Amino acid sequence: MQTTSAEPINLTPQANSVYVVQDHRWAPLAFRNQQGEPDGLIIDIWRLLGQKMQRPIEFELLDWQHTLHKVRDSQLHIHGGLLRSEERATYLEFSNPLLQLRGALFVDNKKLANALDITDLNSVQIGVIAAGYEEEFLTTHYPHLKVRLYNNNEQLVEAATRGDIHAFVADYPVGMYYLERLTTPDKFRVLSVLYSRSVHAAVARGNKIALKDINDALAQITPEEMTAITQKWINREEIPVISWGWILLLSGGLGAIIIGVLLHHNKTLARKIAAQNTALKEREQQVDLLTSNMTDWVWTVNAQNCFSYVSPSVTKLLGYTPEELLNQNMSIVLHPNDHERAYAQYAHVLAAARRGEFNGYRDSIARFDLQHKNGQMICTEAAVRTFFTPVGEFAGAQGCSRDIGERKQAEDVIRQMAFYDPLTQLPNRRLLNDRIQQAMAGCKRHRQYCAVLFLDLDNFKYVNDNYGHDNGDLLLQQIAQRLSSGIRDSDTLARFGGDEFLVVSEQLSQEVDTAKHQALLIGIKMLELFERDFLLHDARCHITTSIGIALFNDDSRSVTSLLKQADIAMYQAKANGRNRCVVSDASNLPS
């Protein structure tokens, strides 16, 4: 029996059967085909495992979240395939690897045309599967990003094609599969490959017998069997083409005929040929002169991705001579950090070409980090024309690359000016507002409290009036450095304006009284940072601060109202004598 319902159901155990639970919207790895039967790469692997075990396989295809609960609470069911994580390892045990998957960040080509990497998406909602590895990865490595959750991959990509979201994270073959069916993949591009991890089968913790049976069966699968399954669902068979040997042979025969004709008319054509050769040499000299002195690097690659022409200007850009690069694979100059992204973009364009989306060639502008011969990374931009055969296979490319290091530095400076305070180099109000919104979403998701600590220096005007504004700026810089050294790595310190600083402290307790106590201890630690004198240009300076603290554990309030609450608490601290902390007791905070 094979069950393909999207809702969790109970199967009546059959003697000797293996019960495999799997996501029903994970094509081409696992899904229901047009006949409603389980299908996909992982499904085929399990059918082969059943043959090795000599046991029937019963599939149950469910929404992703139900598959985890089904296996977690059962000694009978096996999860067909998922990525291992620390959180899942607390209740599951994992088999040896089944296959390797890359997690890719897809972005809308038009809406996010200027995005260069994931750090440019701070204000963008990124779609992920709820309880999937993608959510856990972003929460761990990029906690400041905004995440929007979906039940399965099909819903996720549908939302992207509708324009509900402009970026999403998915397993690369899965994202490409649904993009091909819901839109044209060129509407989205892979901004970066976030990770590469193994897919494992999994059982509930303690189910050692089932785990051993799976690993024993996996050991019996030959590399040829696994390659055949993988190529069926992911790889494409190569289209045979006429070999270059035959082409050259035919060309040689044709050339002999032409030469015979030319010899017949040798007397009349000799002067023309000599004149053409002279003109050709003059053009070659002009091209050599131009390409030797230009700052851009001109190149061509053949169908095997090997350089077939390299202009002399490559020496200025990358330190290689043209002879060192000719007939070498173009990956020789690609910086290791960009290998995965370049591979993903290449696969994306090739898939579109095989669907017939390009008429012989495609023009594009691409940014890649190249590696100088001395190991230095060079940021470049290339205008590229990629050529394809009539059946959509890669036939070669030509391009012109230039160093954009100074431009990128200017872009980084503009980004720094937009989001950071120029005096202290701390986040400014604009970036602070985004960090608070991220903290609100995070504490609501994890049911934890967070705190905003509003710091206002006591009698800072006295420092400016008596020591001068230069010393006042120096004091603010020293305070920023001292506060930065005193906060946790997970917290955010920002300059709010003037002599005001603000700290967003995350991951406090789920209990309000404990969270208040934790926030108060953080505030007291900050007060202690002001006990030592600050060294100005020509004097020592002692100054204190007053701190107002406001707690929150959801996003029900606006950022403005939360900051107002902390501001009121700060003024209460000043009224109570300064150099102290006051925790707000706002009535809308649960007790």
NORWOMO-V449412 format. One record per residue. N is the residue number from 1. RES is the residue in one small letter. SS is DSSP state (hx for helix, st for strand, lp for the rest). Layout:
# NORWOMO-V449412
n = <N & N>
res = <RES & RES>
ss = <SS & SS>
This chain:
# NORWOMO-V449412
n = <1 & 2 & 3 & 4 & 5 & 6 & 7 & 8 & 9 & 10 & 11 & 12 & 13 & 14 & 15 & 16 & 17 & 18 & 19 & 20 & 21 & 22 & 23 & 24 & 25 & 26 & 27 & 28 & 29 & 30 & 31 & 32 & 33 & 34 & 35 & 36 & 37 & 38 & 39 & 40 & 41 & 42 & 43 & 44 & 45 & 46 & 47 & 48 & 49 & 50 & 51 & 52 & 53 & 54 & 55 & 56 & 57 & 58 & 59 & 60 & 61 & 62 & 63 & 64 & 65 & 66 & 67 & 68 & 69 & 70 & 71 & 72 & 73 & 74 & 75 & 76 & 77 & 78 & 79 & 80 & 81 & 82 & 83 & 84 & 85 & 86 & 87 & 88 & 89 & 90 & 91 & 92 & 93 & 94 & 95 & 96 & 97 & 98 & 99 & 100 & 101 & 102 & 103 & 104 & 105 & 106 & 107 & 108 & 109 & 110 & 111 & 112 & 113 & 114 & 115 & 116 & 117 & 118 & 119 & 120 & 121 & 122 & 123 & 124 & 125 & 126 & 127 & 128 & 129 & 130 & 131 & 132 & 133 & 134 & 135 & 136 & 137 & 138 & 139 & 140 & 141 & 142 & 143 & 144 & 145 & 146 & 147 & 148 & 149 & 150 & 151 & 152 & 153 & 154 & 155 & 156 & 157 & 158 & 159 & 160 & 161 & 162 & 163 & 164 & 165 & 166 & 167 & 168 & 169 & 170 & 171 & 172 & 173 & 174 & 175 & 176 & 177 & 178 & 179 & 180 & 181 & 182 & 183 & 184 & 185 & 186 & 187 & 188 & 189 & 190 & 191 & 192 & 193 & 194 & 195 & 196 & 197 & 198 & 199 & 200 & 201 & 202 & 203 & 204 & 205 & 206 & 207 & 208 & 209 & 210 & 211 & 212 & 213 & 214 & 215 & 216 & 217 & 218 & 219 & 220 & 221 & 222 & 223 & 224 & 225 & 226 & 227 & 228 & 229 & 230 & 231 & 232 & 233 & 234 & 235 & 236 & 237 & 238 & 239 & 240 & 241 & 242 & 243 & 244 & 245 & 246 & 247 & 248 & 249 & 250 & 251 & 252 & 253 & 254 & 255 & 256 & 257 & 258 & 259 & 260 & 261 & 262 & 263 & 264 & 265 & 266 & 267 & 268 & 269 & 270 & 271 & 272 & 273 & 274 & 275 & 276 & 277 & 278 & 279 & 280 & 281 & 282 & 283 & 284 & 285 & 286 & 287 & 288 & 289 & 290 & 291 & 292 & 293 & 294 & 295 & 296 & 297 & 298 & 299 & 300 & 301 & 302 & 303 & 304 & 305 & 306 & 307 & 308 & 309 & 310 & 311 & 312 & 313 & 314 & 315 & 316 & 317 & 318 & 319 & 320 & 321 & 322 & 323 & 324 & 325 & 326 & 327 & 328 & 329 & 330 & 331 & 332 & 333 & 334 & 335 & 336 & 337 & 338 & 339 & 340 & 341 & 342 & 343 & 344 & 345 & 346 & 347 & 348 & 349 & 350 & 351 & 352 & 353 & 354 & 355 & 356 & 357 & 358 & 359 & 360 & 361 & 362 & 363 & 364 & 365 & 366 & 367 & 368 & 369 & 370 & 371 & 372 & 373 & 374 & 375 & 376 & 377 & 378 & 379 & 380 & 381 & 382 & 383 & 384 & 385 & 386 & 387 & 388 & 389 & 390 & 391 & 392 & 393 & 394 & 395 & 396 & 397 & 398 & 399 & 400 & 401 & 402 & 403 & 404 & 405 & 406 & 407 & 408 & 409 & 410 & 411 & 412 & 413 & 414 & 415 & 416 & 417 & 418 & 419 & 420 & 421 & 422 & 423 & 424 & 425 & 426 & 427 & 428 & 429 & 430 & 431 & 432 & 433 & 434 & 435 & 436 & 437 & 438 & 439 & 440 & 441 & 442 & 443 & 444 & 445 & 446 & 447 & 448 & 449 & 450 & 451 & 452 & 453 & 454 & 455 & 456 & 457 & 458 & 459 & 460 & 461 & 462 & 463 & 464 & 465 & 466 & 467 & 468 & 469 & 470 & 471 & 472 & 473 & 474 & 475 & 476 & 477 & 478 & 479 & 480 & 481 & 482 & 483 & 484 & 485 & 486 & 487 & 488 & 489 & 490 & 491 & 492 & 493 & 494 & 495 & 496 & 497 & 498 & 499 & 500 & 501 & 502 & 503 & 504 & 505 & 506 & 507 & 508 & 509 & 510 & 511 & 512 & 513 & 514 & 515 & 516 & 517 & 518 & 519 & 520 & 521 & 522 & 523 & 524 & 525 & 526 & 527 & 528 & 529 & 530 & 531 & 532 & 533 & 534 & 535 & 536 & 537 & 538 & 539 & 540 & 541 & 542 & 543 & 544 & 545 & 546 & 547 & 548 & 549 & 550 & 551 & 552 & 553 & 554 & 555 & 556 & 557 & 558 & 559 & 560 & 561 & 562 & 563 & 564 & 565 & 566 & 567 & 568 & 569 & 570 & 571 & 572 & 573 & 574 & 575 & 576 & 577 & 578 & 579 & 580 & 581 & 582 & 583 & 584 & 585 & 586 & 587 & 588 & 589 & 590 & 591>
res = <m & q & t & t & s & a & e & p & i & n & l & t & p & q & a & n & s & v & y & v & v & q & d & h & r & w & a & p & l & a & f & r & n & q & q & g & e & p & d & g & l & i & i & d & i & w & r & l & l & g & q & k & m & q & r & p & i & e & f & e & l & l & d & w & q & h & t & l & h & k & v & r & d & s & q & l & h & i & h & g & g & l & l & r & s & e & e & r & a & t & y & l & e & f & s & n & p & l & l & q & l & r & g & a & l & f & v & d & n & k & k & l & a & n & a & l & d & i & t & d & l & n & s & v & q & i & g & v & i & a & a & g & y & e & e & e & f & l & t & t & h & y & p & h & l & k & v & r & l & y & n & n & n & e & q & l & v & e & a & a & t & r & g & d & i & h & a & f & v & a & d & y & p & v & g & m & y & y & l & e & r & l & t & t & p & d & k & f & r & v & l & s & v & l & y & s & r & s & v & h & a & a & v & a & r & g & n & k & i & a & l & k & d & i & n & d & a & l & a & q & i & t & p & e & e & m & t & a & i & t & q & k & w & i & n & r & e & e & i & p & v & i & s & w & g & w & i & l & l & l & s & g & g & l & g & a & i & i & i & g & v & l & l & h & h & n & k & t & l & a & r & k & i & a & a & q & n & t & a & l & k & e & r & e & q & q & v & d & l & l & t & s & n & m & t & d & w & v & w & t & v & n & a & q & n & c & f & s & y & v & s & p & s & v & t & k & l & l & g & y & t & p & e & e & l & l & n & q & n & m & s & i & v & l & h & p & n & d & h & e & r & a & y & a & q & y & a & h & v & l & a & a & a & r & r & g & e & f & n & g & y & r & d & s & i & a & r & f & d & l & q & h & k & n & g & q & m & i & c & t & e & a & a & v & r & t & f & f & t & p & v & g & e & f & a & g & a & q & g & c & s & r & d & i & g & e & r & k & q & a & e & d & v & i & r & q & m & a & f & y & d & p & l & t & q & l & p & n & r & r & l & l & n & d & r & i & q & q & a & m & a & g & c & k & r & h & r & q & y & c & a & v & l & f & l & d & l & d & n & f & k & y & v & n & d & n & y & g & h & d & n & g & d & l & l & l & q & q & i & a & q & r & l & s & s & g & i & r & d & s & d & t & l & a & r & f & g & g & d & e & f & l & v & v & s & e & q & l & s & q & e & v & d & t & a & k & h & q & a & l & l & i & g & i & k & m & l & e & l & f & e & r & d & f & l & l & h & d & a & r & c & h & i & t & t & s & i & g & i & a & l & f & n & d & d & s & r & s & v & t & s & l & l & k & q & a & d & i & a & m & y & q & a & k & a & n & g & r & n & r & c & v & v & s & d & a & s & n & l & p & s>
ss = <lp & lp & st & lp & lp & lp & lp & lp & lp & lp & lp & lp & lp & lp & lp & lp & lp & st & st & st & st & st & st & lp & st & st & lp & lp & lp & st & st & st & lp & lp & lp & lp & lp & st & st & lp & hx & hx & hx & hx & hx & hx & hx & hx & hx & hx & hx & hx & hx & lp & lp & lp & st & st & st & st & st & st & lp & hx & hx & hx & hx & hx & hx & hx & hx & hx & lp & lp & lp & lp & st & st & st & st & st & st & st & lp & lp & lp & lp & hx & hx & hx & lp & st & st & st & st & st & st & st & st & st & st & st & st & st & st & st & st & st & lp & lp & lp & lp & lp & lp & lp & lp & lp & hx & hx & hx & hx & lp & lp & lp & st & st & st & st & st & lp & lp & lp & hx & hx & hx & hx & hx & hx & hx & hx & hx & lp & lp & lp & lp & st & st & st & st & st & lp & lp & hx & hx & hx & hx & hx & hx & hx & hx & hx & hx & lp & lp & lp & lp & st & st & st & st & st & hx & hx & hx & hx & hx & hx & hx & hx & hx & hx & hx & lp & lp & hx & hx & hx & st & st & st & st & st & st & st & st & st & st & st & st & st & st & st & st & st & lp & lp & lp & hx & hx & hx & hx & hx & hx & hx & hx & hx & hx & hx & hx & hx & lp & lp & hx & hx & hx & hx & hx & hx & hx & hx & hx & hx & hx & lp & lp & lp & lp & lp & lp & lp & lp & lp & lp & hx & hx & hx & hx & hx & hx & hx & hx & hx & hx & hx & hx & hx & hx & hx & hx & hx & hx & hx & hx & hx & lp & hx & hx & hx & hx & hx & hx & hx & hx & hx & hx & hx & hx & hx & hx & hx & hx & hx & hx & hx & hx & hx & hx & hx & hx & hx & hx & hx & hx & lp & lp & lp & st & st & st & st & st & lp & lp & lp & lp & st & st & st & st & st & lp & lp & lp & hx & hx & hx & hx & hx & lp & lp & lp & hx & hx & hx & hx & lp & lp & lp & st & hx & hx & hx & hx & st & lp & hx & hx & hx & hx & hx & hx & hx & hx & hx & hx & hx & hx & hx & hx & hx & hx & hx & hx & hx & lp & lp & lp & lp & lp & lp & st & st & st & st & st & st & st & st & st & st & st & lp & lp & lp & lp & lp & st & st & st & st & st & st & st & st & st & st & st & st & lp & lp & lp & lp & lp & st & st & st & st & st & st & st & st & st & st & lp & hx & hx & hx & hx & hx & hx & hx & hx & hx & hx & hx & hx & hx & hx & hx & st & lp & lp & lp & lp & lp & lp & st & lp & hx & hx & hx & hx & hx & hx & hx & hx & hx & hx & hx & hx & hx & hx & hx & hx & hx & hx & lp & lp & lp & st & st & st & st & st & st & st & st & lp & lp & hx & hx & hx & hx & hx & hx & hx & hx & lp & hx & hx & hx & hx & hx & hx & hx & hx & hx & hx & hx & hx & hx & hx & hx & hx & hx & hx & lp & lp & lp & lp & lp & st & st & st & st & st & st & lp & lp & st & st & st & st & st & st & lp & lp & lp & lp & lp & lp & hx & hx & hx & hx & hx & hx & hx & hx & hx & hx & hx & hx & hx & hx & hx & hx & hx & lp & lp & lp & lp & lp & st & st & lp & lp & lp & lp & st & st & lp & lp & lp & st & st & st & st & st & st & st & st & lp & lp & lp & lp & lp & lp & hx & hx & hx & hx & hx & hx & hx & hx & hx & hx & hx & hx & hx & hx & hx & hx & hx & lp & lp & lp & lp & lp & st & st & st & lp & lp & lp & lp & lp & lp & lp & lp>
